[in-house]
Amino acid sequence: MDVGAVNSIVSTASALDQISLQSQVSTSVMKKTMDINESHAASLISMINQSPLATSGSVGTRINTTA
């Protein structure tokens, strides 16, 4: 086997390993980002549920519609 061919195979294998690692890191970062977003969404929903609704006054107690 030619030394150049062996070097080419080694370099290709190394490049594929690097691409695989980059893909794994990207996937890990994406999962962490999605977890953080899920946590923030849950916090926002919790805040909405804790907000009291307006029961008096003209703001938030009437629906103005026109046809």
C-alpha positions as CSV (number, residue, x, y, z in Angstrom):
1,M,0.0,0.0,0.0
2,D,1.2,3.5,-0.9
3,V,2.3,5.8,2.0
4,G,0.3,8.6,0.4
5,A,-2.9,6.5,0.4
6,V,-2.4,5.6,4.1
7,N,-1.9,9.3,5.0
8,S,-5.1,10.1,3.0
9,I,-7.0,7.4,4.9
10,V,-5.7,8.6,8.2
11,S,-6.5,12.2,7.4
12,T,-10.0,11.3,6.3
13,A,-10.7,9.3,9.4
14,S,-9.4,12.2,11.6
15,A,-11.7,14.6,9.7
16,L,-14.7,12.3,10.2
17,D,-13.9,12.1,14.0
18,Q,-13.8,15.8,14.2
19,I,-17.1,16.2,12.4
20,S,-18.7,13.7,14.7
21,L,-17.4,15.5,17.8
22,Q,-18.7,18.8,16.5
23,S,-22.0,17.3,15.8
24,Q,-22.2,15.9,19.3
25,V,-21.2,19.2,20.9
26,S,-23.8,21.1,18.8
27,T,-26.5,18.6,19.8
28,S,-25.6,19.0,23.5
29,V,-25.7,22.8,23.3
30,M,-29.0,22.6,21.5
31,K,-30.5,20.3,24.2
32,K,-29.2,22.6,27.0
33,T,-30.7,25.7,25.2
34,M,-34.1,23.9,24.8
35,D,-34.0,23.0,28.5
36,I,-33.4,26.6,29.5
37,N,-36.2,27.8,27.1
38,E,-38.5,25.3,28.7
39,S,-37.7,26.6,32.2
40,H,-38.2,30.2,31.1
41,A,-41.6,29.3,29.5
42,A,-42.7,27.6,32.7
43,S,-41.7,30.6,34.7
44,L,-43.7,32.9,32.4
45,I,-46.8,30.7,32.6
46,S,-46.5,30.6,36.3
47,M,-46.3,34.4,36.5
48,I,-49.4,34.7,34.3
49,N,-51.3,32.3,36.5
50,Q,-50.4,34.3,39.6
51,S,-51.6,37.6,38.1
52,P,-55.0,38.7,39.5
53,L,-57.6,39.6,36.9
54,A,-59.2,43.0,36.9
55,T,-62.6,43.0,38.6
56,S,-63.4,46.8,38.6
57,G,-62.7,49.8,36.5
58,S,-62.7,50.2,32.7
59,V,-59.4,48.6,32.0
60,G,-59.6,44.8,31.6
61,T,-63.2,44.4,32.5
62,R,-64.9,45.3,29.3
63,I,-64.7,44.1,25.7
64,N,-65.2,46.9,23.1
65,T,-66.3,45.5,19.8
66,T,-67.5,47.1,16.6
67,A,-69.0,45.5,13.5
